[in-house]
Amino acid sequence: MKVSNALKEVWGWKDAVYEETKNMDRKEVVRYFHKSVDRLLDKMGYKKIEISNGIYGLNKDDKIHNSR
């Protein structure tokens, strides 16, 4: 079975995340992913706006995009 280069790349990302988080407890892993999402949103030009407890909207160019 031939494995595509794209799939190999995704497996590489998965392995890298595993290596970074394998010694973290559950709260640290959640914090890791929250920070990762915040960095990604910042790079894409979005700001998180809390709508309700744990529910956020995304603001970009004065438009709000709902997200859970």
HELIX and SHEET records of a PDB file:
HELIX    1   1 ASN A    5  THR A   21  1                                  17    
HELIX    2   2 ARG A   26  MET A   44  1                                  19    
SHEET    1   A 3 LYS A  47  SER A  52  0                                        
SHEET    2   A 3 ILE A  55  LYS A  60 -1                                        
SHEET    3   A 3 LYS A  63  SER A  67 -1                                        
END                                                                             
